[in-house]
Amino acid sequence: MLLLAGTMLSTIAGLQAAQACGDVTIASMNWQSAEVLSALDKIILETGYGCKAEVTIGDTVPTITSMVEKGQPDIAPEGWVDLLPEVVNRGIAEGKLVKTVDALSDGGVQGWWVPKYIVDAHPDIKTIDDVLKHPELFPDPEDSSKGAITNGPQGWGGTVVTAQLYKAYGAEAAGFNLVDSGSSAGLDGSIAKAYERKEGWVGYYWAPTALLGKYEMVKLGHGVPADAAEWKRCNTVADCPDPKKNDWPMDHVSTLVTKGFADKAGPDVMAYLGKRSWGNDTVNKLMAWMTDNQATGEDGAKHFLKENADIWTKWVSPEAAEKIKASL
């Protein structure tokens, strides 16, 4: 009888938790890291906390704007908030948005990278200026008498900044050409080709990405502190004639929740959304596995849950952890 009563109480508690969380919409942005994180939230919220979750497809600007103006979707797991700071800050100030955690604990990282084997062989290479002393280590495939800095494709913000830093650091005078990769695939291919041949490569890239989960790269230091005003004035403006050396600011990547969902979700769900954060190294490796296995976000989420209990069990309650483990 006591056992039956305990089971009934447990069932009632479970139903109350599900009722408290209820329906939840989770935004999946159109890139790999956001896709797998939204799938992960769906599994954990449904299995661990009894929510009824639906993943909706979106992109940064329309999704976050809709959360502020319409209260939907409920959760943006990977919100690149620096892309629209005014909207995010207004949403928080007006009590429509809640920022729960840095989804990427390292932030979104952009800059100039070199293969780790180059740094291992030449430990004096730590900064952009260090690289520019050695054009012979990074030969241009079209002109071996020059070094090459590989840029992203036209239309990317990082491509504009790289061209401006090329000018700011005097790379042309140091004997380097700025090489247009032509496309995202061309950029990836140039790194893969260099890595397979153990050749020198330096250029623009970012994290988290599947490629950096496959090929170990080192981000170069900029040798100067970040100057936000100068970054806005010239480093990000294509036709600005006098860019200065500058550090590339980290992008803040946060989980955003509508105030409406935060109020109804219950403390357990919000505790999870306040702890669920992972580092770029973890995400890079997971995305590399997804790419190699042509895996969906859901496949990647399940793989992560099976292989990384040491990480995700710290995010959830012991009761939720048991339910999730039992479902795998």
Protein Blocks (a to p, Z undefined) as FASTA:
>chain_A
ZZmmmmmmmmmmmmmmmmmnmpadddddfbfklmmmmmmmmmmmmmmnopacddddddfk
lmmmmmmmnopafbdfbacfklmmmlmmmmmmnopaccfbdfblnopaddddddfklmmm
mmmbmbfklmmmmmmlmccfklmkbccdddddehiaklmmmmmmmmmnommmnopacdde
hiaklmmmmmmmmmmnopacddddddddfklmmpccddddehiacdfklmmmmmmmmklc
bbccdddddddddddddfklmmmnojklmmmmmmmccdfklmmmmmmmmmmnopafklmm
mmmmmmmmmmmmmmpcfklmmmmmmmZZ
